[in-house]
Amino acid sequence: MRLWTRVALLTAILLFPAGVAAAQRDVPYVYQGTVHAVKAGAVDLITGVGHALRLVRMRTLPTTEVATPSGDATLSALKPGDVVRADCRKTDAGLVADRIEIKRPRS
Amino acid sequence: MTRHGVAAVVVLACLAAACRPVKPGDPVRGLSKAERDRFARGKVVFDSVFTPATGLGPLFNSVACGECHEDPVAGGSGDEVEVHAAAFKGGVCDPLIEEGGPVVQQNATPALKQALGIDKEPVPPSATAQAGRSSPVVFGRGLLDAIPDAAILANADPNDLNGDGISGRPNRFFDGRLGRFGRKALVPTLDEFNAGAFPIEMGITNPAVRTEETIGGKPIPAGVDPLPEPEINQEALDLTNGFVRLLAIPTPAKHGRQEKRGSAVFSEIGCAACHIPLFWTGDSPVPALRNQEVAAYSDLLLHDMGPELADICLGLATPSEFRTEPLIDLREQTRFLHDGRATTPEQAVDLHGGEGSAARDRFKALPAADRAALVAFLKSL
């Protein structure tokens, strides 16, 4: 019994970091910002306030959903200057956008 | 003392307080006790000196808000000139965020120096221009913040339809909101300007900006910035905002005949077309900032100032466009213009180009007495 307890504890300890890493990958990342650039398979968002500007680059996939105030759309609807909310997740290859909602199109 | 006597003393004391000139660093009048207390507590944060142990850096321009905004008191101007950079290509402005722009910090913490061997941030390699930026007074910024957008936009004339040679156009933040703060009027609100200033100037993250800036676009080396983000909390940020928001515009010096003549000349030769003397604030959560007259001497719009002054672009502002600088507390200043290149008001007027050329030329053509009157007026502000 004691041996099994030790094995179970050791297994848990060894697996824990991987579990944490997997959990971190699954943690949703939500960004609100302004579209800076739309490239093939990627979107750059300007976030931050004042002169403390930050650039967040996210990959887009064919499955990335795009929503506009007037309904669903495709990635081609994204334009620099659009104010968006992007629901992302972290992957080994970087940030991936699952859904991008255009909150306010560029005026 | 009779009841009437006490009442008279109270009335006289109130009148005396109301007539006392507002000094640099004073709060706006009419604050509640709670607001005055927060103003005092905010000043403590404003004057706080940060160290690497309390979050400073790894890149920074200064160790405290009050290090750059210090003369003659907290909230005043400073002798520091910082460096900004951006790229302007094909009419498009890139603030070069990926390369560490638009603010290029001039200091590094010892840990960053040790890790990368640098003592300041490198200038973005893609920059097409660099700019010097002096530290202005921040008196009256809460009043500027409370001016309604519509009042600012009412003075815009981007295509100079009235043919007076003055265009005036608004800058807008990346999300389309009207900008008014900063030398290029990029930033829409005072709270945002302050929240951005903590990380940009001191490397202090806060609830509004939770990530440190990269080092010229590259990640911060491990162990160089060990303090968890955010490095100050919302309370500290709110207190700082409260202090800056409530700083009053100092009362101008008493106007004699010469200053009064100078004020008239200021309008006659066209300075007041951009340096609009008065605005009114709109609604504000702070009663003392609500529906108040603001002696801004600015339209908070962008104007083309000519090729000699041109430096970086920012937002919609082209390299030669600058926001009309508010003329506040000029009598304490020893440096003028956005980069402090002028050492006297006359020199600053002389350096006006572009849309300011006509007013500048009229200034130069004035009789000596009127020129002196105008300068006396400026030095009274």
Chai-1 contact restraints between the chains, C-beta under 6 A:
chainA,res_idxA,chainB,res_idxB,connection_type,confidence,min_distance_angstrom,max_distance_angstrom,comment,restraint_id
A,T34,B,F174,contact,1.0,0.0,6.0,A-B,restraint_1
A,T34,B,D175,contact,1.0,0.0,6.0,A-B,restraint_2
A,I46,B,F174,contact,1.0,0.0,6.0,A-B,restraint_3
A,G48,B,V209,contact,1.0,0.0,6.0,A-B,restraint_4
A,V49,B,E192,contact,1.0,0.0,6.0,A-B,restraint_5
A,V49,B,A195,contact,1.0,0.0,6.0,A-B,restraint_6
A,V49,B,G196,contact,1.0,0.0,6.0,A-B,restraint_7
A,V49,B,A208,contact,1.0,0.0,6.0,A-B,restraint_8
A,G50,B,V187,contact,1.0,0.0,6.0,A-B,restraint_9
A,G50,B,E192,contact,1.0,0.0,6.0,A-B,restraint_10
A,G50,B,F193,contact,1.0,0.0,6.0,A-B,restraint_11
A,G50,B,A195,contact,1.0,0.0,6.0,A-B,restraint_12
A,G50,B,G196,contact,1.0,0.0,6.0,A-B,restraint_13
A,H51,B,V103,contact,1.0,0.0,6.0,A-B,restraint_14
A,H51,B,G196,contact,1.0,0.0,6.0,A-B,restraint_15
A,H51,B,I200,contact,1.0,0.0,6.0,A-B,restraint_16
A,A52,B,G196,contact,1.0,0.0,6.0,A-B,restraint_17
A,A52,B,P199,contact,1.0,0.0,6.0,A-B,restraint_18
A,A52,B,I200,contact,1.0,0.0,6.0,A-B,restraint_19
A,A52,B,V209,contact,1.0,0.0,6.0,A-B,restraint_20
A,L53,B,P95,contact,1.0,0.0,6.0,A-B,restraint_21
A,L53,B,I97,contact,1.0,0.0,6.0,A-B,restraint_22
A,R54,B,T211,contact,1.0,0.0,6.0,A-B,restraint_23
A,L55,B,I97,contact,1.0,0.0,6.0,A-B,restraint_24
A,L55,B,E98,contact,1.0,0.0,6.0,A-B,restraint_25
A,V83,B,D175,contact,1.0,0.0,6.0,A-B,restraint_26
A,S107,B,G176,contact,1.0,0.0,6.0,A-B,restraint_27
